[in-house]
């Protein structure tokens, strides 16, 4: 017999798999599943199981103080306008404006509770620009370490503007955060339609 409280703790809170629990108590995963069913405990889908395996500790945690509510509204609006929409795994915003990118970073860290090391940056520059120098510029401007920058992408265009520093995408690869962002966007649209339409 496996106590219900033990399954609640290990499966839901600690996000352990049936196999891990079975190994701990000396039973097969099938026997653990039997006790889950007996107690009426819902099991994770395959996708949720994969997510838990890859994220044993949740990589983001949403908190909202009154001050953060304002930042949340701005961040969600930015994502709705400038965010990467055609994806199933990533929350990202692409822009050239340093202030807008800093605001997006603040939204991810302060409102969404994303751990800073989870941020990923991709830089898009023209073919006659120095990608490494621009990575360094953006790393210093955004206060994001160079090791969190992905490869630089070069366009076929030639840059003729001396003050063009490339286009930057700041991303977090997390399915649950993407679902939350889509929900927030829908809530923003609904609030607008109900208040102004």
C-alpha positions as CSV (number, residue, x, y, z in Angstrom):
1,X,0.0,0.0,0.0
2,X,1.1,3.6,-0.8
3,X,-0.3,6.3,1.5
4,X,-2.4,8.9,-0.4
5,X,-0.5,11.7,1.4
6,X,2.8,10.4,0.1
7,X,1.5,10.3,-3.5
8,X,0.1,13.9,-3.1
9,X,3.4,15.1,-1.9
10,X,5.7,13.3,-4.3
11,X,3.6,13.3,-7.5
12,X,2.0,16.7,-7.3
13,X,4.3,18.9,-5.1
14,X,7.6,17.3,-6.0
15,X,6.6,16.5,-9.6
16,X,8.1,13.0,-9.5
17,X,7.1,10.4,-12.0
18,X,5.4,7.1,-11.4
19,X,8.7,5.3,-12.1
20,X,10.6,7.5,-9.7
21,X,8.0,7.0,-6.9
22,X,7.9,3.2,-7.7
23,X,11.7,3.0,-7.4
24,X,11.6,4.9,-4.1
25,X,9.0,2.5,-2.5
26,X,10.2,-0.7,-4.3
27,X,7.1,-1.1,-6.5
28,X,6.5,-1.0,-10.2
29,X,5.1,2.1,-12.0
30,X,2.0,0.1,-12.7
31,X,1.4,-0.5,-9.0
32,X,1.9,3.2,-8.3
33,X,-0.7,3.9,-11.0
34,X,-3.1,1.4,-9.4
35,X,-2.9,3.3,-6.1
36,X,-3.3,6.7,-7.9
37,X,-6.5,5.4,-9.5
38,X,-7.7,3.9,-6.2
39,X,-7.5,7.3,-4.5
40,X,-9.0,9.0,-7.6
41,X,-5.9,11.1,-8.2
42,X,-5.6,12.5,-11.7
43,X,-2.4,11.7,-13.6
44,X,-0.5,14.1,-15.8
45,X,-0.8,14.0,-19.6
46,X,2.3,13.0,-21.6
47,X,3.0,16.6,-22.4
48,X,2.7,17.6,-18.7
49,X,5.0,14.7,-17.8
50,X,7.6,15.9,-20.2
51,X,7.3,19.5,-18.9
52,X,7.8,18.2,-15.3
53,X,10.9,16.2,-16.3
54,X,12.5,19.2,-18.0
55,X,11.4,21.6,-15.3
56,X,11.7,19.9,-11.9
57,X,11.6,23.4,-10.4
58,X,9.2,25.8,-12.0
59,X,11.3,28.4,-13.9
60,X,8.8,31.2,-13.4
61,X,6.5,32.4,-10.6
62,X,3.9,35.1,-11.2
63,X,3.4,37.7,-8.5
64,X,1.4,40.9,-8.8
65,X,1.6,43.9,-6.4
66,X,-0.3,47.1,-7.4
67,X,2.8,48.5,-9.0
68,X,3.3,45.3,-10.9
69,X,-0.2,45.4,-12.3
70,X,0.7,48.4,-14.3
71,X,3.9,46.7,-15.6
72,X,1.8,43.6,-16.4
73,X,-0.6,45.6,-18.6
74,X,2.3,47.3,-20.4
75,X,4.1,43.9,-20.9
76,X,1.0,42.1,-22.2
77,X,0.2,45.0,-24.6
78,X,3.8,44.9,-25.9
79,X,3.6,41.1,-26.4
80,X,0.3,41.5,-28.2
81,X,1.8,44.1,-30.6
82,X,5.4,43.0,-31.0
83,X,5.5,39.4,-29.6
84,X,6.3,36.2,-31.4
85,X,2.8,34.7,-32.0
86,X,3.5,31.7,-34.3
87,X,5.0,29.4,-31.7
88,X,4.0,26.6,-29.4
89,X,6.9,26.9,-26.9
90,X,8.3,30.4,-26.7
91,X,7.4,33.8,-25.2
92,X,9.4,36.4,-27.1
93,X,9.5,40.1,-28.1
94,X,11.6,41.5,-30.9
95,X,12.5,45.2,-31.2
96,X,15.2,47.7,-31.8
97,X,14.4,50.2,-29.0
98,X,16.5,49.7,-25.9
99,X,13.9,51.1,-23.5
100,X,11.2,48.9,-24.9
101,X,13.5,45.8,-24.6
102,X,14.4,46.8,-21.0
103,X,10.7,47.2,-20.1
104,X,10.1,43.7,-21.6
105,X,12.9,42.2,-19.5
106,X,11.5,43.9,-16.4
107,X,8.1,42.5,-17.1
108,X,9.5,39.0,-17.5
109,X,11.6,39.2,-14.3
110,X,9.3,41.2,-12.0
111,X,5.8,40.2,-13.1
112,X,6.3,36.7,-14.4
113,X,9.1,35.8,-12.0
114,X,11.3,34.3,-14.7
115,X,14.7,33.5,-13.5
116,X,17.2,35.8,-15.2
117,X,19.4,32.9,-16.4
118,X,16.4,31.6,-18.4
119,X,16.4,34.7,-20.7
120,X,17.6,34.0,-24.2
121,X,18.7,36.8,-26.6
122,X,18.9,36.6,-30.4
123,X,20.5,39.4,-32.5
124,X,19.6,40.2,-36.1
125,X,22.1,42.5,-37.9
126,X,22.9,43.5,-41.5
127,X,25.7,41.7,-43.3
128,X,28.1,44.6,-43.1
129,X,27.9,44.9,-39.4
130,X,30.1,43.5,-36.6
131,X,27.9,40.9,-34.9
132,X,30.3,40.3,-32.0
133,X,30.6,44.0,-31.2
134,X,26.8,44.4,-31.3
135,X,26.3,41.4,-29.0
136,X,28.7,43.1,-26.5
137,X,26.8,46.4,-26.9
138,X,23.4,44.8,-26.3
139,X,24.8,42.6,-23.4
140,X,25.9,45.8,-21.7
141,X,22.8,47.8,-22.5
142,X,20.3,45.1,-21.4
143,X,22.5,43.8,-18.6
144,X,22.2,40.2,-19.9
145,X,25.4,38.0,-19.9
146,X,26.9,37.1,-23.3
147,X,26.5,33.4,-22.6
148,X,22.7,33.9,-22.8
149,X,23.0,35.2,-26.4
150,X,22.2,32.8,-29.2
151,X,24.0,32.9,-32.6
152,X,23.8,36.2,-34.5
153,X,21.6,36.2,-37.7
154,X,22.8,38.3,-40.6
155,X,20.4,39.7,-43.2
156,X,21.2,40.3,-46.8
157,X,20.8,44.0,-46.4
158,X,23.6,46.5,-46.0
159,X,23.4,48.9,-43.1
160,X,23.7,52.6,-44.0
161,X,22.6,54.1,-40.7
162,X,25.4,54.7,-38.2
163,X,23.0,54.5,-35.2
164,X,21.4,51.1,-36.1
165,X,22.4,48.5,-33.5
166,X,20.5,45.6,-34.9
167,X,17.2,44.0,-33.9
168,X,17.0,42.1,-30.6
169,X,14.7,39.3,-29.6
170,X,14.4,38.5,-25.8
171,X,12.8,35.1,-25.3
172,X,11.8,32.6,-22.6
173,X,11.2,29.0,-23.8
174,X,8.4,27.8,-21.6
175,X,5.0,26.4,-22.7
176,X,3.1,27.3,-19.5
177,X,4.3,30.9,-19.6
178,X,3.2,31.0,-23.2
179,X,-0.3,29.8,-22.2
180,X,-0.4,32.4,-19.5
181,X,0.6,35.2,-21.9
182,X,-2.2,34.1,-24.4
183,X,-4.7,34.2,-21.6
184,X,-3.6,37.6,-20.5
185,X,-3.8,38.9,-24.0
186,X,-7.4,37.6,-24.3
187,X,-8.3,39.2,-21.0
188,X,-6.9,42.5,-22.3
189,X,-8.9,42.3,-25.5
190,X,-12.1,41.4,-23.5
191,X,-11.6,44.3,-21.1
192,X,-11.2,46.7,-24.0
193,X,-14.2,45.3,-25.9
194,X,-16.4,45.5,-22.8
195,X,-15.2,49.0,-21.8
196,X,-14.9,50.8,-25.1
197,X,-16.6,48.8,-27.9
